[in-house]
Amino acid sequence: MEGGSLWHEYETDLRAADVWEVYGSLALGQLAPQLLPHVLSKVELVEGDGGVGTVLLVTFPPAGPNLKSSASGWYRCNRSFNQFLVTCMC
């Protein structure tokens, strides 16, 4: 299994608090497939409420036989600095 990472920076005129309201919640799982269908096909809640320990099933668009979907745990490390850690098992 090969590892990898995905990184994207985007500047916006929106307030950080408004962006974090979406980015730090389950709303991101609803919006991401709509806004980035070439990156994510579907994001489903497996368990949790968006806080520490929440598990999501992330389905990627068909890109090859080895990359279909992954379970991803979302953990908020420090909400005051708008940081969180995402772990992924593909």
Residue pairs with C-beta under 8 A, 6 or more apart in sequence:
1 66
1 90
6 39
12 19
16 82
20 82
21 27
22 28
22 31
23 82
24 50
24 76
24 79
24 82
24 84
25 50
26 45
26 49
26 50
26 54
28 43
29 43
29 44
29 45
29 56
30 43
32 39
32 40
32 43
33 40
33 41
33 42
33 43
37 61
38 61
39 60
39 61
40 58
40 59
40 60
40 61
41 59
41 60
41 61
42 57
42 58
42 59
43 56
43 57
43 58
43 59
44 56
44 57
44 59
45 54
45 55
45 56
46 55
46 56
46 57
46 71
47 53
47 54
47 55
48 54
48 55
48 74
50 74
51 76
52 75
52 76
53 73
53 75
54 73
54 74
55 71
55 72
55 73
55 74
56 71
56 72
56 73
56 74
57 69
57 70
57 71
57 72
58 69
58 70
58 71
58 72
58 88
59 68
59 69
60 67
60 68
60 69
60 70
62 68
67 90
70 88
70 89
70 90
71 88
71 89
72 86
72 87
72 88
72 89
73 86
73 87
74 84
74 86
75 84
75 85
75 86
75 87
76 83
76 84
77 83
77 84
77 85
78 84
